[in-house]
């Protein structure tokens, strides 16, 4: 009888603890997800897959919802780059951004910092944000420890600090692979996770799109509040960057910063 009573008490305690347990300890999903936004036309803002709508809960961003009406809102676009190495095209894009006075955010890897420190210093000195794309471009959905997750991002920060560059607290998951658990790790470490609302296949240096085709594709998907993802190692992107910037301005767009997008201080 005493054993049954003890088991009942233990069961009640268990139910009580589970009821008051923080949500973060109960239902954080580790399911791997691949970021994707369907390309829309006619200036319509794309939506992320419904399975991914929870990102805002964890300081995740992919589009400027403050500027969702193309007829009434101020036209703004956010220019972001993912870069892990230099092949001559990154410097060319930096030249264009400087000439056109355009701010951008560069999500960098440790390899770039170690192999091209002057290039990373240049990004910072010319007013761009140097952001965190992890140290090694690993699949972060396989990381289930907050300590290991944070250490991967801190390694990149430390490498930048060694060359005198302070990284901004923005994180972009390698290859857009993430999980709810990852987003919480990032938020708890003080990072805002930034995805994108438009990108195209520009990262394969052996399969570069023709410049005219790339311009057509980019402008077909253009929308207000867009977070544009480009890879600055792309020869095509280096070629079209001056015309892309000028045409965007001709259409009434200005270039925003991630601080504006996320309403952050940095």
C-alpha positions, 0 to 999 in steps of 0.5 A: 500500500505504501509503495502504491501511495509513493508511486502515486505521489511521484506521478503527481509530482512529475505531472506538476513539474512537466506543467510548469517546466519552461517551454524551452525545456519541453518542446524545442524541436531538433528537426533539421530544416532547409531554408526556402522562400518561393520566388514570387513575381510582380513585386509580391513578398514571398512567404517562407514555408509554413513549417518555418514560421516560428523563426521570429520567436527566436530573433530570426529574420528573412524579410522586412515586413514593415515594408510589405506594400509596394505601392505605399511603403518606402522601397528598401532592399538589404544586400547580404553576401555569404563568403568563405574565400577570395578569388578576385571577385570579392574585392571587385564587389567591394570596389563597386560598393565603395564607388556606389556608397552602398552598405552590405553585410558579409557573412564570413567564414574562418578560412577567409579571415585567416587567408585574407585578413586585409579583405575582412579588415576592408569590409569593416573599414568601409562601413560594411557589417562583418557577420557570422557564417560559423567558423567551419561551415559545418552542418549546425543541425547536427549540433545539439549542445549549446556550448558546442554551438556557441563555440563554433560562432565564438571561434569566428569572432575570435579570429576576427578580433585577432585582426582587429575586426569586431563582428556584428551579432548576426548569424546565418546558418551554413547552406540555410540548414537549421533547426528550432534548437539551433535558433534558440542556441543562437538567440541565447548567445545574443545572435539574431539569425538572418536568412533571406527572401531571395537568392539564386544559384550563383555559388558554383563557379563552374556553372555561372549564369550569364549576366543578362540572365542573372539580372532578369532573374533577380529583377523578376523576384524583386520585392520591397523589404527584400533580403537579397543573398548573393555570393561575392565569389561569383564572376557574374555577380562581380560583373552585374553589381554596378548595373544592379545597384544603379537599376535598383536606385532607378526603380526607387530603392534604397539600401537598408542595414541589418540594424534597421531590419532587426531593429537592433542597436548595431 
